Amino acid sequence: MVHLPPVEIKEKDLCVKMLAAPINPSDINRIQGVYPIRPPAPAIGGYEGVGEVVSVGSSVENFTTGDWVIPSPPSFGTWQTYIVKQEDSWHRVAKTVPPEYAATITVNPLTAYCLLKDFTKLNPGDSIVQNGATSMVGQCVIQLARLWDVRSVNIIRDRPGSEEAKDKLRKLGADEVYTESQLDVKNVKNLLSDVPEPSLGLNCVGGNASSLVLKILRKGGTMVTYGGMSKKPVTASTSSFIFKDLVLRGFWLQKWLASSDNMRDCKVMIDHLLSLVRDNHFKYEMELVSFDDFNIALDKALGKLGSQPKQILRF
């Protein structure tokens, strides 16, 4: 028996029981008060997730009880048992994929898709370079590049277990994987002689890791910054601009989703990405954690317990 929350369900509303929701770095930044957009207080955390429709308003036509849905566009408050919102705030997803993938498809995989499609025309046989390759976006970039016959050069941090991390990325389809120290040499082109010079670079770290991306890019290449995990600035040498004519861009998914045209495209992309999951072409590391163990999951997401997979809250 479903016990619905004691709130009014209006004629165009869906009442959704949450099934799973991730803890993303941007969720933590919102709690810390350092993210550019903050929900009005008091607020409930969580920006994406998947739930099951348990009740529909009298005028709802496009959804029925039992449907799986995700917030579309993503919105605040997915770390709770029930959510009641209008039907146009939701997008139906197939129940043939694991709920943890439906819960995480919007932020990181969609970011990877946009990074590869929106800044440089990539043709089969081209290559890209990225730092933060073990991140969830990084894992998605590797697999999408492989599916589109684009080669990837991947940079990871120097840390214990780096060889194991390299092996995992190669199994996902990475062509080349190096630690930062391996690429911080003068003859870096000799290391990468078997790969075409990348036309697109992706940076989510900043600091020296971003300088390595710029170092590897070909003349006229573009580096897109979408994160700053090191909390250090992106630095580019004068010669990068004068002699290599490099372009530096930025990408923020939340701003991209603010366009109604992009929002329509987003739903098509999400369905495509979930079809790749269903067909076993797309995966990434996650750990399902009971919502009752939220504090443990948060410590893992904050890195207090070492490098951990993406933490997915199960309700």
Secondary structure, 3 states (H helix, E strand, C coil): CCCCCCCCCCCCEEEEEEEEEECCHHHHHHHHCCCCCCCCCCCCCCCCCEEEEEEECCCCCCCCCCCEEEECCCCCCCCCCEEEEEHHHEEEECCCCCHHHHHHCCCHHHHHHHHHHCCCCCCCCCEEEECCCCCHHHHHHHHHHHHCCCEEEEEECCCCCHHHHHHHHHHHCCCEEEEHHHHCCCCHHHHCCCCCCCCEEEECCCHHHHHHHHHHCCCCCEEEECCCCCCCCCCCCHHHHHCCCCEEEECCHHHHHCCHHHHHHHHHHHHHHHHHHHCCCCCCCEEEEEHHHHHHHHHHHCCCCCCCCEEEEEC
